């Protein structure tokens, strides 16, 4: 524990230095990098606090809330400097609990004081998390933050001060007999306090050329222009941003009302972050070692899978196809000895064509390997089905269900497109610019959803049941239908609780899946959300709140689309690191669910880049070279353009090389297979096996490597991936 404490203290020192660098006026691009490093440093305190919280239930509750709020901040795509600075104050406060030990916890004279302070500390952390969530969601527009800058500065300063006061009080209790240490801590905190204040003072200040132009316009016309929709629209034009009635509400509504409106969704986000942290703890080495007795199979709870793992003497991971093959053999022998109602599953599990689908359902990082943890997470999702039925369901069921949901989604989106087009025409005629802008955004989201559902067009009519006989198909469809109905009911109930507002952070709690994977839920989520939107639109919306409602609905779709896109990019990185044929993997993975998205994203001028990624690129361009001469700006932009072209070139060449390597491997497999057949027939020329000589495969692989190095000279190497790389794969032998 001492090593962890030293490491965490060093991380906090680094965070202090980075905060001072940001306050010193680094470029916005550098600040973004510093902010991510600060959050990474703060995260290192978690392992220490997890242990300290075991001495007192109230401390454990405070640590749990702290971890969840910090995790929400880490998960955000874009972080605010002032909020991250307060996160540092919050972390410094909670990190004082490292002095909590068994002796201190048992002292009755300290118990009441600690209980009161830790309870107040928990409430302060949760209040700050709720404030930050509203600040990032309902008040994300610069106009809103500018208009309410004084109020926001006061609230953020209050949180920083509250955390500092709690830190001082708990320090006094826990370090009362360690005056030297207490003095040193106080000196360190004072050194960074002024920098935090500097960052808080920046709230509402313009950070880009567009924001500076908007501020000049406001200064010229008076701040009262923010009180009218027309004035807000003019400011929005300066920012190249749409201003809707929701912007007006975020400026004028009492902040307590905004907190109340967001409270339920925040609770779901907090629950999702807690589930994510619990998942990480379950993966930790200490948790694994505590549960292990005689081998990795001890970590598996399901008896059949535990027996398979133990019988094959696998380590912590095994190749997907090897596992599925062993699974089929196990149940074949079991059903021969004792026939049961689940015997029909063998007609699915025994088909080699279904092996990849089973492996994909378990393999979270698409590494080609199944770890013990991934297996347990997969089995935990199964509540009531027999184990062989559960595996058979995932072998064929998802493609069948996705096909069914996709047809329903396409029907709804066709209707929504027609209705939105009519509403846009009416709004244009009525000169309702904010409503037109919101409708445009929603229609763009529907276009992107079309890119998702286009997967079905590439294998039209395929439901995944084509290879099954009638009896097996009937059994499978019945199981899949019940499974889908239950899952749909759970998600629908949670969506109703949050009024169908979806945020990426809330997805684990909405689906009640700690190891959330968007490909396993995207179809049902889109269906339920779009179905609700259709009901709202058909029923009609009050014109006074229509724009805000459209914005809210669009944000929900945007969250699902972004999660799908990020998962696609993660899978692509994993496949690339394994030198696999990306296009082939996309065609097959999850029944081809990412196929339509990939086909669109692979185009030169594609909807996904234009609608999803352009805004972020524009922000970067706006920030590039701030404070420099125009000539330097032009040079930087040209260099960035050349760099972007080089990156695209590298990506294309890497994919080409991956395809060639895959083709060579396939040819080598055929050669080895032929050699083995010849040897088994006695035609191999004696007892020396040609397959064991360092000839064919080694020579061709060496030539392939030389070719790859020659062609890729000077280029960036592809990103390395997760669990299934060479280091781990060495544990498993076929």
N, C-alpha and C positions, 0 to 999 in steps of 0.2 A: 504493500500500500504506500510506503514511503516513496518509492520510485514514481508511482502514479501521481502522488501529491506534488513532487518536485517537477514532474513534467507539466502538470496542470498550472502550477505557479509560473513556470517559464512561459507557458502559452499566454497567460494573462498579462505578463510583462510585455510580450510581443504585441498583444492586442492594444495595450496602452500606447506603445510607440506608434502603431499604425493609426490610432485615433488622432494622435498629435500630428502625424503627417497629413492626414486629411484636413484637419483644422488649419494646417499651415498653408493650404491653398494649392494642392496638387491638381492636375487636370482631372476632369470628370471621368475619363477613361481609366486613369490610374486609381481614382477613388473607388470605382466599382471593383477593381481587383483587390484593393485593400479591404473593402467591406467583406468580400467573400473570405478573405484570410482571417479577418476578425471573427467572423462567425465560426470558421473552422477551429480557431483557437478556443473560443468559448465552449465549443462542443466537447473539448478534451476534459472539461471539468466533470462531465457526466459520470464517468467511470468511478471517480472519487466519491461523488455525492451519493451514488447508488449504494455504496457500502455504508456511508455515514448515516443514511436514513434508516438503516435497520435497527438502530438503537432506540428510536422513538417513533411511534406511529404518526405523531403530528409532523415530525421532521420528514418522514417518508412521504406524507401527503404533499407537503410544500415542495419537496424535490420532484415529485411526480408532475405537479402542475408546472413547475419551472421547466422541466425537460420538454413537456408538450408544447408550451408557448415558444420556447427556443427552437424546437423542431419546426414549428409553423413558419418561423422567420427564415430558417435555413432553406425551407422548401420553396420559398417565393422566387419567382423569376427575376424580380427587380426589387432591390432593398433600398430603403430610405436611410441616409446617413444618420439623421437624428434619432430614428427609432433604434438603429443598431447601436448607437452610443448609449442609449438607455438600457439596451440589452446587456451591455457591458456592466453598467451599474447594477442591474438585476443579478447578473452572474457573480459579481464581487460580493454582493450581499449574501446570496445563498451559499457561496463557497466558504463562508465563515463556519458553516456546519462541519467542515473537516475537523474542527477541534472537538466535535461532539464524540465522546467515547462512552464506554459502558459505565465507568466510574462517575462521570458527570451526569449521565442519564439517571443514575440511581440516587443522586443527592436530592433529598426532599426539599431542601431550602431553595434549590434552583428550579425544581420541576414546574411550579406555578408560573414563575416568570417566563421560562422558556415556552410553556404551553401558550400563553397569551401572545407573545411576540411571534411565534411561528404560525399561529392561526391568522394573525394580522398580516403577516408576510405572505401567506398563501392567497389571501383575499386581494392584496395589492398586486401580486403577480397576475392573477386572473383578470383583474380590472384592466391592467396594462395590456394583456393579450386581447381583450375585447376592444379596447381603444385602438390598438394597432390594426386590428382586422377591419374596423370601420374606416380608419384612415387610409388603408390600402385599397378598399373596395368602393365604398360610397363616396369617398373624398379623394380619389386618386387624381382627379383633374387638377392641373396647376391653378386654374381659375379659382377653384374651391379652396385650395390651400392658401392662395394669396388673400382671398376675401376673408378667411377665418384665421389668418396667420397669428394674430395676437392671441386668440383663444387657444389655438393649437400649441403655441409656444408655452403658454401658461400651463396647460395640461401636461405637456411633455416634461417641463421643468419640475412640476409637482411630483411626477412619477420618479424622476431622477433623485429628487430630494427625499422623497419617502423611502426609497430603497437605501439611500445613504444613512438615514436615521435608523432604520431597522438594522442595518449593518453595524452601526456604532453600538446599539443597545445589546445585540446578541454577542458582539465582540466583548463587550464589557462583562457579560455573564460568563462566557466560555473562556476568556483569556484574562480574567481578573488577576490571576497570579502570574501572568506572563507579560509584565508591563513593557519590557523591552520589545517584545514582538508586537504588542499593540501599538507602540509609538511608530515602529517601522511601517506597519500597515497603514496607519493614518497618513504618514508622509507620502507613501506611494499613491494613495487615493487622491490626496490634495494636488499632486503633480498633474493628474489627468483631468481634474475637475473643470479647470478653465477651458480645456479643449472641448469637453463635452458641451459646455455652455456656448462655445463658439458655433458648434454644429447645430445646436438647438436654435440659435439666433438666425440661422440661414433658412428656416422654414418660411416658405412663401417668397423667397428671393428668386429672381430669374436665374436659370442655370444654362440656358441655351440662347442662341440668337433670336429664335422665335419668341421665347418668353420675354426677352428684353424688349422686342418690338411691341409685344402685347402690353408690357408695363408702361412703355412710352405712350401708347395710345390711351391707357387708363389715366395716366398722369395728365395728359392733355385735355381729357374730357371730364375728369373728375371720377372718383370711385363710385359715385351714385349710379353710373351706367351699368354696374353689376347688379343693380336691383331690378332691371327690366330685361325681358327676354330678347328684345332687339339689341340692347347694349351688349349682352352676353354673346349674342350671335356675331357681332362685329369683332369682339375680342377673340372668339373662336376662330374666325377667319384668319386672324393674325397668327394663330397657333396651328393653322391647317388642321383643326380638330372640329368635330361636330359638338354642338352644345344643345342639350335637350332639356326637357322639363325636369328631369332627374338632377341635372346640374343645379337648377334653381332650388330644388328641394334641399340638396346637400348644403347650399349656401344659407338658406333661410330657416330650415328646421332646427329646433333645439337639439343639441348633441345627445342629450339623454334619450330623445325620441329615436335618433339614428341608432343608438346602442340597443334600444329595445327592439327595433325592427330587425336588427341583425343578430339578436341573442341566440335564437334557436339554431341558426346556421353556424354560428361560432361554436356552439356546444358540439355540433357534429364534427366540425373541423378539429376541435380539441380532442374528441374521442378518436378521430382518425389518426392524429399524431401520436396519441397514446398507444394505439394498436401497432403503429409502425415501430415505435420504440420497443414495445414488447416483443415484436418479431425480431428486432436486432439483438435483444437480450437472449432470446432463445437460440440465436446463431452463435453466441459468444463462446469462446473456448472454455471459460470457467463453468458455464452451464452444462456444456457437453461432458466435461470431465467428471462433474458431480454425478451425472446420471449413468456414466459408463461403469460396467462391472468387469466383464470378460472380453468385450469387444464392441465395435460400433453397432452391431445388431441390437444391443441393449437399449439403444436410443429409440428404437421403433416400437410402438405400442401395439399395432395390429399383429395378432399371432401368426397368420399365414405369411405375411410379408417379412416378419421377423425370422421365421423359419427359413424362408428362401434366402435371405441375406446371410444368415448364419451358415446355412448349408453350403453356400458357395464361397464362404470365407472372404467376402468383399470387405474392403476398407471403408473409408468415409464416402466414397463415390464409386459409381460403376457406369459404364457406357450404356446409353439408353437401349440400344438394340439387344445388348447382352441381358439386361434386366428383363425386358419384355419376353425374350426367348425363354428365360428361366421361369418366368411367371406362367407362361403357357404350359411348359413341361410339368410344372408343379400341379396345376389344376387338372391337367390331363390325367396324371397318375391318381390324383385324389378322386376324381369323378369315376374313374374305372373301378376303384375299390368300393366307393359308396356313391351310387348314382343319386342325384338330387335335382331339385327344381331349377337349379342354376346351370344345368348342363348345356343349355343352349348358348351360353356365352362362349364356349369353346369354338363355335363356328365363326365367331368374330375374332377372338384372341389368337386362334391358330393360323389366321391368314397373315402372312408376312407383310402384306400391303398395308395392314393396320398398325404395324409396329411404330412407325414414326409419329402417328397421331397420339398414341398412348404416351410415348416419350415426351412429346411437346407439352402435353397436359401437365406433366410433373416438373419438367425442366424449366425453371423460371427464367434463367439467364440465357437460354438457347445455346448452351455450351456443348451440347451433345452428351453430357454426363448428368446423372441423377445423384444428388447428394442425399445423405440421411435426413438432413433438415428439410429439403425439398419434398422428400417422400412423406415425411410427417405432416407437412403443411397440406399436401394433396389429400392425404387420408382424413385430416381433420374436417375437410369440407363435406365429407360423407357422413350424413347423420343417420340414415335409416336403411340404406341399400346394402345387400351382401357384397363383400369385397370383389368377387369376380364380376358381378353385375356393374359395380362402380367403374371398374376398368373397361368393361365392354361399352358402357355408356360413352366414355370419353374417346373411345376408338372411332366411333362413327357418329354419335349423337350431336356434337357441336355443329358439324357441317349441316346436318339435317335441320337443326333449330335455327341456325343463322340464315339458311335459305328461306325458311318460313317467315322469320322476322323481317328479312330484307324485302320480301314481297310486300309486307304490310307497311314498312317504312316508305318504300317507293310510292305506294298508293297515297299515303298521307302527304308526302312532300310534293307530289303532283298537284294535289288539291291546294296545299298551302301556297305554292308558287302562283297559282291562278288567283287566289284570294288576295295575296300580297300585291300582285300587279294591279289589281283593281283598286285596292286601297291607296296605292302609291299615286295612281292617276288622280283619284279624288283629292288626296292631300296636296298634290302639285297644283291642282286647280284652285284649292283653297289657300294656297301660298303658305302652307304649314311646313316650313323648312326643316324644323327639328324632327317632325314625324317622318318626312321624306328621307332624311338622313338615317334614322333608325330602321326604316323599312329597307333601305339599301343595304345596311349592315346585315340585317336578318336574311335577306335574299342571298347575299354572299355566303353566309353560313350554310344555307340550303344547297348552294352549289358545291361546297366542300363536302357536305354529307353525301351528295351524289357521287363524289370521288371515292368515298368509302364503300357505298353500296354497289358501285360498278364492279366489285369483285365477282359478283354472280354472273355478269355478262361474259366473263372469260371462260366460264365452264357452265354455260347455260343449261339449265335443266338438271344439273347434277345435285343430288341431295345427300350423297354419301351412302345411300342404301342399295345402290345398283348391284353390288356383289352378293347381297344377302338373299337367301331363299324366303319364301312367303312367311313361314312359321317364325323364323328368326327375326324378320323385319317387323312382324306384329309385336313380338316381345319387346324389341328395342324401342319401337315407336311409343308403346305404352309407358315404358320406363322414362323415356326422354320427355314425354308430354307432362307426366307428373312432376318430374324434376324442374322443368321450365315453369310450370304453374306455381310451384312453391317458391322458386327464386323470384319470379315476377311479383308475387304477393309480398315478399319481404321488402324488395326494393320500392314497390309502389307505396307501401305503408310508410317507409322512411322519407320518400319524396313528398308525400302529403304533409309530413311533419314539418318539413322545411319549405313548404309552399312551392315545391318544384324548382327551387333555386339550387343550382348545382355549382360546386366549386371543386377544383382538383383536389384540394386538401381534404374534402369531405367524402371522397369516393370510397375509401376503405370502410368508413362507418355506414355509408348509404347502402353498400352491398354486403356489409358485415363480413368482409374478407380482409384479414390483416395483411396477407400476401397478395394484395390486389394486382390483377393483370387486366388491362383494359380489353384485350382481345377476347377474354372470357365473359365480358359483360356489356360490351359496346352495343350489341344489337338490342338487347332488352332495354338498356338505358335510353337509347335513341328512340325506340318505339314508344316507351312510356312518356318521355318528355315531349316528343312531337305530338303524340295523341292528346296530351293535356293542352298544348299550344293550340291545336286545332279546335278543341272545345272552347277555349277562351276567345278565339277569333270569331268562331261561329256565333257565340253568345253576344259578341260586340263589347267594345271598351269605351268608357267615358273619354271624350276627346281631351279632357283636362289632364288625364293621367295616362293617355295612350302611349305617348313617346317614352315615358319612364318604364312602362310595362314592356314595351318592345325591346328597350335596352336591356332590361332584366332577363327577358327570354333569350335574347341574343347572347348575353353573357353566359348563360347556362349551356347553350350549344357550343359556344367558343371553348368552354372548359373541357367538354368531352372531345372536341376536335383536337385541341392542343395535347391532351393526354394521349390520344391515338397517334398523333404525329411524333411525340417524344418517344413513345414505345417503338414506333417504326424505326426511328433513328438509332435507338439503343440496340434493336435487333440487327440492324445493318452493320453497326460497329462490331457486334459479336461475331457475325458471319465473316466479316472482313478479316478480323483477327485470326480466324481459323482458316483463312485462305479458301473459303468456299465460294461457289458460284452464286452471287447475290440474286440474280434473276431467277435461278432455279429454286433457291430457298424461298423466295417470295411466292412463287407459284404454288408451292406445296405447304408452307407453314400455315397452321390453323385452318386447313382446308382452302388456302388461297385467299384468306380474308384481307390481306394487305395488297393484293394484286392490283386492284383498281387504283389505289393510292400511289403505289410504286410507278405504275404506268404513267400517271399524270405528273408525278414529281420528277420523272426522268426526262420530261420534255424541256426544251430550252426555255420557253416562255410559258410557265405553268401556273395554274390557279393557286396552288398551294403556296408557292414562293411569293406570288403577287399579293395574295390576301392575308397570309399568316405572317410572313417574315419581312415584308416590306416596311412595316411600321418600325420594327426594331432597327432595320438597316438605316432608315431615315434618321432615327435618333442618333445613331452612331456617326452618320455623316455630318449631322448638325453639330456634334461635339468635336469632331475631328479638327485638330489644329487651333482650338480656341485660344485667343490671346496672341496668335502669331501673325506675321505679315501675310497679306493675300498671296504673295508669290509662293511662300512656304506652304500655304494651304493647298494651292494647286499642285505643287510637287507631291505633297503627301497623298492627295487624292489619286494622282496618277500612279503613285507607288502602290497604294492600296488596291487600285483596279488591277494592276499587273499581278499583285499578290493573289487577288481573288481568282484571276485567270489561271495562275499557276496551280492554285489549290484544286480548281476544277479539273485541270489537266492531270494532276497527280491522282485524284480520285478515279478518273476514267482509266488511267493506265493501271492502277492497282486492281480495279475490277477486271480488266483484260487479263492481267497476269494471274489473278485468282482463278479465272475461267480456264486458262491454259493449264495451271497446276492441277485443277480438278480433273481435266480431261486426261492428263498424264497419269494421275493416280488410278483412274478407271482402267486405263490400258494396262497398267502394271498389275492390277488385281486380276485381270483376265489372263495375263501371261503367267502369273504365279499359279492360278487355278489350273491352267493347262499343264504346267510342269508337275504339279502335285498329282494330277490324273495320270500323267505318263509314268511317274515314279510308282504309283500304286499299281499300275498294270505291269510293272516289271520292265519298263522300257527306259528307265532312267540311267542305265549304264552303271550297274554296280550299286554299292551301298552308299556312295557319296551323293547326297541330295543337292541337286542343282539349285534348289530354292534356298539352301543354306549358304551357298557360296556368295561372296560379296560381289556378285556380277551384275545381273540385269538391273534390279531395283536400285542398288547403290549407285551404279554408273549413271542411270537415267536421272535419278534424283540429284546427283551431283551436277550433271549437265543443266538440269532445270534450274538449280540454285544459281549456277554461274550466269545463266541467261537472265534470270530475274535480277541479280545484282548488277549486271551490265546495263540492262535497260532501265533499272530504277536508280542509277547512280545520280547522286545529288538531289534526290527527291525525299520527301518526308516519308517515314515509315508509317504503315497503317497503325491505328490505335490498337493497344492490347486490350483484351477483354477480361471476362470474369473468371468463374470457377473452373471452367473446362479447358484451361490452357495446358501447355506442355508440362508445366511443373506438377500439376495435380494428376494429369492423365498418366504420369509415370507410376502412380500408385496402383493403377488397374492394369492387369494383363489379361489378354484373351486366352 
